[in-house]
Amino acid sequence: MMQNLVRGGIAGAAGTTVLNTVTYADMAWRGRGSSDAPAQVVDRLARAVGHPVPGSGDTRDNRLTGLGALSGLGVGCGTGVAVSVLRRAGVRMPWWLGGVVTGALAMAATDLPMAGLRVSDPRTWAAKDWVADAVPHLAYGLVTYAIVVAGEKRS
């Protein structure tokens, strides 16, 4: 079981690296700015649990930016672990479908809290916004699921 958890975490970390690469390439290509949504989600969650992020001005903003990025890494690694555990439990799909489902899980894990905390409303997003969100998550899912499956075959 521990091997599955480690495999999933590694797969999720690799997938997150791919997601970030695709996202940054899109930012460079289109000249768009980075999203402050992860920082806003962290800020609202921290306040909701009674532990607001300390500091003021740039110091606080920088903490929130860092915590937002770390939360993305956590979601990526956590989704990888969940997918690896599900495969061990017998949930097996073809590589391409498993990749799509894995990407959709990671996308839901980021977009649902944004919507629930009213940081962003995906119902109002334009097509380009959906593409900018879906394509990196699809790349994440395909890489993460492929590594989980490949790691199983070596065990």
N, C-alpha and C positions, 0 to 999 in steps of 0.2 A: 504494500500500500504506500509506504513512504516513497518508494521509487516512482510511483504514479504522481504523487504530489510534486516531487522535484521535477519530473519530466514536464508536467503541466506548467509549473512556474517558469521553467526555462523556455518552453514553447511560447508562453505568454509574453515573456520579456523580448524574445526574438520578434514576435508579431508586433509588439508595441514599437520596437525600433523601426520596423517597416512602416507602420502607421505614421510615426513621426516623420520619417523620410518622405513619404508621399505627401503629407500635409505641408511640410516645409518646401517641397518642390512646387506645390500648388501656390503657396504664398509667394515664392520667388517668381514663378511664371506670370501670375496675375497681378503681382504687386499689392496683394491684400495684406492687411495687418493680422496679427495674431488675435485669437479670441480671449476675452477676459472672462468668459463664462465659467471655466473651471475655478478661477479665483473667487468669483461671486458665489458659486455653489459652496465652496469651503467656508467662506465668510458667513453665509446664512446658516449652514449646518452648525458651525462653531457657536454662533449666537444662540441658536435654538437649544443647544445642549448646555448653555450657561457658561461656556468657556470661549469668549470672543478672542480673536487673535490680537495679541498685544502690540503696542506701538502706535505711531501716528505718521501721517504723511508718507513719504517715500519708503521709510523703513517698514511700515505696516503693509503697504502695497507690494513691496518686494517679498515679504513673508507670504502674503496671499498668493502671489504668482508662483513662488516655489512650492507651496503646499498644493496649489491647483495642479501643477505638473506632477508632483508626487502622487496625487490622487489618481491621475491618469495611469501612471505606472502600476499602481495598486490594482486598478480595475483590469488592466491588461494581464498582469500576472495572475490575478484571482480568477479571471475568466478562463485562462489556460488551465489552471488547477481544476476548475469545475468541469471543463470539457474532458480532461484526462480521467477524472473520477467517474464521470458518466460513461465513458468508453469502457472503463474497467467493470462497470456495473452492467454492461451489455448493450448500451445504446451505441449502435454502429451504423454509420452512413457512408455512402461513397464519398471519396475525398472532396469532390467539388461541392456536394450538398453539405457535408460537415463544415466545410470552410465558410459557406454562406451562412449557415446557422450560427457558427461561432462568431462571425462578424456581426450578425444581427444581435446576438446576446451582448456583446461588448457595446454596441451602439445603444441598445436599450439601457444598459447599465450607466451610460453617461447622459443620454437624452431624457430619460424619465425623471431623474432627480432635477435636471434643469427645468423641466416643465412643472414638476410638482412644487418646486421652490419659487416658481415664477421668475426665473432668471431669463428664460427664453420660452417662446411658444412655438413649437415646431409646426403647428397648424398654420402659422403665418409665414413660414419660410418660402422663399422663391425656389424654383427648380435648381438654380446654381448653388443655393445653400444646401439643399438635400444632396446634390452631387458631391459638394465639398465635404460633407459628413459621411456619406455612404461609401464613396470610393476608398478612402483610407481604411475604413472599418472592414470593407470586403478584403482588401489586401492583408490586413491584420488576421482576419479569420482564415484565409487560405493558408497563410504561412503557419499560423499557430496550429491549425488542425493537421497540416501535413507533418509538422514536427512531432506532434503527439503520436500520430500513426506510425511514422518512421521509427520513433523510439520504442514503440511496442514490438516492432518486428525484430529489433536487436536484442530484446530481453530474453 
